[in-house]
Amino acid sequence: MADKEPVTYTIFVVEDHPIMRMALAKLLQRAPDLAVAGEAASAAEALQRIPQAEPDLVLVDISLPGAGGLTLVEQLHQERPELPCLVLSGHDESTYASLALQAGARGYVMKKDTDYILTAIRYILNGEIYLSEKMRQALSI
């Protein structure tokens, strides 16, 4: 009996800092069930590239040049509500997590909590919302 191939999900990374974008891509490439579908440094670039990439999830930095990450999430949610977004941010979750969810994101991870990025992606790909336990309690989720 042949081993079953792992299901591979594709992730599109939107991050304006090249080193952080590269680190996120490497993190995703090391996961056996995840692959990088594409990358962008701005919301405008992401909106151009995402349709061709056809990702399963978009990982969005909240602070992007031009239209910010929350605006991108909002626009993606309006255009493609089935495409989940995970917001990644250096900003405190107590201020921005609820705004991210209101914009249509399915989760929020602070950059200092990078150990949880893969967990958050997998939660969201399984149809769940991902927030830290502290934010789940604060927002009653």
C-alpha positions as CSV (number, residue, x, y, z in Angstrom):
1,M,0.0,0.0,0.0
2,A,1.5,3.4,-1.0
3,D,1.9,6.2,1.5
4,K,-0.7,8.9,1.1
5,E,0.7,12.2,-0.2
6,P,0.3,15.0,2.3
7,V,-2.2,17.6,1.3
8,T,-0.4,20.8,0.3
9,Y,-2.0,24.2,0.9
10,T,-0.6,27.3,-0.8
11,I,0.0,30.5,1.0
12,F,0.4,34.0,-0.5
13,V,2.7,36.2,1.6
14,V,2.1,40.0,1.6
15,E,4.9,41.7,3.6
16,D,6.8,44.9,2.7
17,H,10.1,44.1,4.5
18,P,12.2,41.8,2.2
19,I,13.9,40.0,5.0
20,M,10.7,39.2,6.9
21,R,9.1,38.1,3.6
22,M,12.0,35.8,2.9
23,A,11.9,34.4,6.5
24,L,8.1,33.7,6.2
25,A,8.6,32.0,2.8
26,K,11.4,29.8,4.3
27,L,9.2,28.9,7.3
28,L,6.3,27.9,5.0
29,Q,8.6,25.9,2.7
30,R,9.9,23.8,5.6
31,A,6.3,22.7,6.5
32,P,5.4,19.5,4.7
33,D,1.8,20.5,4.1
34,L,2.4,24.1,3.0
35,A,3.8,25.9,0.0
36,V,4.4,29.5,-1.1
37,A,2.0,30.5,-3.9
38,G,3.5,33.9,-4.3
39,E,4.7,37.1,-2.6
40,A,4.0,40.8,-2.7
41,A,5.4,43.9,-1.0
42,S,2.3,46.0,-1.2
43,A,-1.5,45.7,-1.3
44,A,-1.6,46.9,-4.9
45,E,0.9,44.2,-5.9
46,A,-1.0,41.6,-4.0
47,L,-4.2,42.4,-5.7
48,Q,-2.5,42.0,-9.1
49,R,-0.8,38.7,-8.2
50,I,-3.3,36.8,-6.0
51,P,-5.8,36.0,-8.8
52,Q,-3.1,34.2,-10.8
53,A,-1.6,32.5,-7.8
54,E,-4.9,31.1,-6.6
55,P,-3.7,30.6,-3.0
56,D,-5.6,28.8,-0.2
57,L,-4.7,31.5,2.3
58,V,-3.2,35.0,2.3
59,L,-0.8,36.0,5.1
60,V,-1.0,39.8,5.3
61,D,1.3,42.2,7.2
62,I,-0.9,44.9,8.8
63,S,1.6,47.7,7.9
64,L,2.0,48.0,4.2
65,P,2.9,51.0,2.0
66,G,-0.1,52.7,0.4
67,A,-3.3,50.9,1.3
68,G,-2.5,49.1,4.5
69,G,-3.0,45.5,5.4
70,L,-6.5,45.9,6.8
71,T,-7.6,47.6,3.7
72,L,-6.2,44.8,1.6
73,V,-8.0,42.2,3.8
74,E,-11.3,44.1,3.5
75,Q,-11.0,44.3,-0.3
76,L,-10.1,40.6,-0.6
77,H,-13.0,39.7,1.7
78,Q,-15.4,41.7,-0.5
79,E,-14.0,40.3,-3.8
80,R,-13.3,36.7,-2.7
81,P,-15.0,35.9,0.7
82,E,-14.0,32.3,0.4
83,L,-10.3,33.2,0.5
84,P,-9.1,33.4,4.2
85,C,-6.6,35.9,5.4
86,L,-4.3,35.8,8.4
87,V,-3.0,39.1,9.7
88,L,0.5,39.2,10.9
89,S,1.6,42.3,12.9
90,G,4.1,43.9,15.1
91,H,1.2,46.0,16.6
92,D,-0.4,44.9,19.9
93,E,-3.3,42.5,19.4
94,S,-5.5,44.3,22.0
95,T,-5.8,47.2,19.5
96,Y,-5.8,45.5,16.1
97,A,-7.1,41.9,16.4
98,S,-10.7,42.9,16.5
99,L,-10.2,45.4,13.6
100,A,-8.6,42.6,11.6
101,L,-11.6,40.3,12.2
102,Q,-14.0,43.2,11.3
103,A,-12.1,43.6,8.1
104,G,-12.7,40.0,7.3
105,A,-9.5,38.3,8.5
106,R,-9.8,34.8,10.0
107,G,-7.0,35.3,12.5
108,Y,-4.3,37.6,13.9
109,V,-0.8,36.8,15.1
110,M,1.7,39.2,16.5
111,K,5.2,39.0,14.9
112,K,6.7,38.4,18.3
113,D,4.7,35.2,18.5
114,T,6.2,33.6,15.3
115,D,6.0,30.1,16.9
116,Y,2.3,30.3,16.3
117,I,2.2,31.3,12.6
118,L,2.0,27.7,11.3
119,T,-0.6,26.8,13.9
120,A,-2.7,29.8,13.0
121,I,-2.5,29.0,9.3
122,R,-3.6,25.4,9.9
123,Y,-6.5,26.5,12.2
124,I,-7.7,28.9,9.5
125,L,-7.4,26.3,6.7
126,N,-9.6,24.0,8.9
127,G,-12.3,26.7,9.0
128,E,-11.5,28.0,12.4
129,I,-10.6,31.5,13.7
130,Y,-7.2,31.9,15.2
131,L,-6.5,34.4,18.0
132,S,-4.3,34.1,21.1
133,E,-6.1,32.8,24.2
134,K,-6.0,36.2,25.7
135,M,-7.8,37.7,22.7
136,R,-10.3,34.8,22.5
137,Q,-11.3,35.6,26.1
138,A,-11.4,39.3,25.5
139,L,-13.6,39.0,22.4
140,S,-15.6,36.0,23.7
141,I,-14.7,33.8,20.7
